[in-house]
Amino acid sequence: MKNPWTMKMEQFTAFSEGDRRRLDDLINAKQRKHGANEDIIADGTHSDYCHVLLTGLACRYKILPDGERQIMAFLVPGDLCDAEIFILKKMDHGVGTLTPSTTAMIHSDEMKRLLREVSSMSEALWWGTMTDLGVLRERIVDHGRRDATERIAHLLYEMLVRYRVVEKTTDDSLDFPITQTDLADATGLTPSHVNRVLQRFRDDGLIELRQRTLTITNPKRLKEIGQFNASYLHLDRTVADDPAIVGRVGDLL
């Protein structure tokens, strides 16, 4: 299996074979399997390890005093779940799985060494963190300025791009175990409102949803509806038409 963490970070820089082996060694050294709806790291806790999602789907979330959940971001394979944990005394939000998932556990001392190096690898780690923050900023724009249709279109298209980066799509289809409740918690809508928007997308020939598989049948139109601009994902090598990597997502930008 290709290392999704490497595939994501190579959107920023080309690694040497030695760099790739080092990253492979890091993710293979210690792994943990998680069930669905299980915390990778809970709000208010600390860990000596940073977690990289290798398989499955996870999310950043907060539980409000009334018990309601707000999802701030979905995490796909290749995403670093908690890069900040070795700096913070405790997490200020939770990271939980939505499906059975696997994470690589990288000790905080090793992460500190990587980040302190003067190398393309340390720069790529910082790039990854900036990309994650870009995703969070888009959710703020969703809630502040996009209507329900635009929010959901933008999120679905974003997921297609992010899954394509780590080669987890077949053409324009991807595994999509995200429920309407999950989408509601991520977009600030009700499940019934999400259902109506998805049904309209189906009726308009934009998407198909069958057996937890999402197929975006009209990517160009969905991108237009969601006002999607990929600049916040900082896909530097794709934008630069680097032939070693552009084929993954170039047609979607």
C-alpha positions, 0 to 999 in steps of 0.5 A, a space after each residue: 500500500 502506498 503511504 498516503 501521508 507521503 502522497 499528500 505531502 508530495 503535493 508540496 515537494 518531491 521527496 528523495 527515496 531516502 525521505 520516502 523510506 523514512 516516512 514509511 518506517 515512521 508509519 509502519 513502526 507503530 499503528 493502531 486500529 480504531 472502531 467506528 465512532 471511536 476517539 483517536 484522541 479525546 477533547 481535554 486529553 494529552 498523548 505522547 503520540 501524533 496520529 496520521 490517518 492511514 485508512 478510514 475516515 475521521 473528523 475534528 469535532 466539539 461537543 457543545 454543552 447541550 450535547 450537540 456536535 459540531 464537526 469542523 473538518 473531515 480527515 481523510 487518509 494522509 491527514 495528520 490528526 493532531 500535529 499540535 499535541 506535543 506543544 499543547 498540554 491537552 487537546 481543545 477538541 476531539 478527533 474521532 473516527 466515523 468508520 473503522 480506521 487505522 492510524 500511525 502513531 508517531 512519537 512526539 520526540 520524532 515529530 519534533 526532530 522532523 520539524 526542527 530539521 532544515 529539510 524539504 521534509 520539515 517544510 512539507 510538514 509545515 505545509 501540511 499544517 497550513 493546508 489543514 488550517 485552510 480547510 478549517 477556514 473554508 468551514 468558517 466561510 461556509 457558515 458565514 457566507 455560503 447558503 446550504 446548497 453552496 456549502 454541501 456542493 463545496 464540501 462534496 467537491 472538496 472531498 473528491 479532490 482530497 481523496 484523489 490526492 491520495 489515490 482513493 477514488 475511481 474516476 469521480 467515485 469515492 467511498 462515502 460513509 458520511 451520513 446525513 447527520 454527519 453532513 448536518 453537523 459539518 454544515 450547520 444544517 438539519 439532517 432533513 435540510 441536507 436530505 433535500 439538498 442531496 435529493 436536488 443534486 440527484 434530480 439535477 444529475 450532479 451526483 449519485 449516492 449508492 451503497 456508501 459510494 458517492 459518484 460526482 456525475 457532473 463535477 464541473 457544475 458541482 464545482 460552480 455551485 460550490 464556488 470551489 477554488 482549490 487555492 486553500 489546499 495549496 496543491 503546489 506541484 499540481 498547479 505547477 504542472 509537475 508531470 510527476 504528480 499532476 495527473 492525480 487532481 489536475 483535471 479537477 482544479 
